[in-house]
């Protein structure tokens, strides 16, 4: 997140842009239309700054870091074939109800969950080993002193 805070005047200017869904002094949320238009401008050879200007934003208000972060996020999403849409409302972080998934999706979900549980078990085993080895070192050290 950018350290640059928006002033009240800058917030009002940003709110007037049709591509702004929400803006506060700390951050800005762009519409999905903005994301699509931005990608089109970038892929047609425009720079980050040019793309923001063409879509009605003042780059001085946004700041270089905020524009770079948005560019990097869009590049990452396109590279990994992820949605460029804002998914914060749909991804609450809660566990999925697998009963609503197709059989193929349920199998894939359970495979991923199984891998995560195996990794967690391995981590716990390693931690238990480290704790026991520390206790053994303390015991040997006390034995050598006496």
C-alpha positions in Angstrom: 0.0 0.0 0.0 1.2 3.5 -0.8 2.2 5.7 2.1 0.7 8.7 0.3 -2.6 9.7 1.9 -5.2 11.5 -0.2 -6.4 14.9 0.9 -10.1 15.8 1.0 -9.8 17.7 -2.2 -8.0 14.8 -3.9 -10.7 12.4 -2.7 -13.4 14.6 -4.2 -11.5 14.8 -7.5 -11.1 11.0 -7.6 -14.8 10.3 -6.6 -15.9 12.3 -9.7 -14.1 9.8 -12.0 -16.5 7.2 -13.4 -13.9 4.5 -12.9 -13.7 4.9 -9.1 -15.9 2.5 -7.1 -14.7 3.8 -3.7 -11.9 6.0 -2.3 -10.7 6.8 1.1 -7.7 8.8 2.4 -5.7 5.6 2.3 -6.8 3.8 -0.8 -8.8 3.6 -4.0 -11.0 0.9 -5.5 -11.4 0.9 -9.3 -14.3 -0.5 -11.2 -14.1 -3.6 -13.3 -14.6 -1.5 -16.4 -11.5 0.4 -15.5 -9.5 -2.7 -15.1 -10.5 -3.9 -18.6 -9.9 -0.5 -20.2 -6.5 -0.3 -18.4 -5.4 -3.7 -19.7 -6.4 -2.7 -23.2 -4.4 0.5 -23.1 -1.3 -1.2 -21.6 -1.4 -4.0 -24.1 -1.7 -1.5 -27.0 1.7 0.0 -25.9 0.8 2.8 -23.5 2.8 3.4 -20.3 1.2 3.1 -16.9 1.2 6.9 -16.6 -0.4 7.3 -20.1 -3.0 4.7 -19.3 -4.1 6.4 -16.1 -4.1 9.8 -17.8 -6.3 8.5 -20.7 -8.7 7.1 -18.2 -9.1 10.4 -16.5 -6.8 10.2 -13.5 -4.1 12.7 -12.5 -0.9 10.7 -11.9 0.4 13.3 -9.5 -2.6 12.6 -7.2 -2.3 8.8 -7.4 1.5 8.7 -7.0 4.0 6.5 -8.8 4.0 3.7 -6.2 0.2 3.3 -6.4 0.2 3.2 -10.2 3.1 0.7 -10.1 1.3 -1.6 -7.6 -1.8 -1.6 -9.7 0.2 -2.4 -12.8 2.0 -5.2 -11.1 -1.3 -6.7 -9.8 -2.8 -6.7 -13.2 0.3 -8.2 -14.8 0.4 -11.0 -12.1 -3.3 -11.7 -12.6 -3.0 -11.9 -16.4 0.2 -14.0 -16.2 -1.5 -16.6 -13.9 -4.8 -16.5 -15.8 -6.6 -15.1 -12.7 -9.5 -12.8 -12.9 -8.7 -9.1 -13.2 -12.0 -8.3 -11.5 -12.1 -7.2 -7.9 -12.9 -10.4 -6.0 -12.7 -9.1 -2.4 -16.5 -9.4 -2.0 -16.7 -13.0 -3.2 -13.5 -14.3 -1.5 -14.4 -14.0 2.2 -11.7 -16.4 3.3 -14.3 -18.8 4.7 -14.1 -22.5 3.9 -16.1 -23.5 0.8 -19.3 -25.6 1.2 -18.1 -28.5 -0.9 -21.7 -29.8 -1.2 -22.4 -27.0 -3.7 -19.5 -28.0 -6.0 -19.6 -30.5 -8.8 -18.1 -33.9 -8.2 -14.9 -33.0 -10.2 -14.5 -29.7 -8.2 -15.1 -31.6 -4.9 -12.4 -34.1 -5.7 -9.9 -31.3 -6.6 -10.8 -29.4 -3.5 -10.3 -32.5 -1.3 -7.0 -33.2 -3.0 -5.7 -29.7 -2.2 -7.0 -29.9 1.4 -5.2 -33.3 1.8 -2.0 -31.8 0.6 -2.3 -28.9 3.0 -3.0 -31.3 5.9 0.0 -33.4 5.0 2.2 -30.4 4.9 0.9 -29.2 8.3 1.6 -32.7 9.8 5.1 -32.6 8.5 5.7 -29.2 10.0 4.3 -30.3 13.3 6.6 -33.3 13.3 9.6 -31.1 12.7 8.6 -28.7 15.4 8.1 -31.6 17.9 11.6 -33.0 16.9 13.2 -29.6 17.5 11.5 -29.2 20.9 12.6 -32.6 22.0 16.2 -32.0 20.8 16.3 -28.7 22.8 15.1 -30.5 25.9 17.8 -33.2 25.4 20.5 -30.6 25.1 19.3 -28.9 28.3 19.3 -32.3 30.1 22.9 -33.1 28.9 24.1 -29.6 29.8 22.7 -30.0 33.4 24.2 -33.5 33.6 27.7 -32.2 32.6 27.6 -29.4 35.2 26.9 -31.7 38.1 
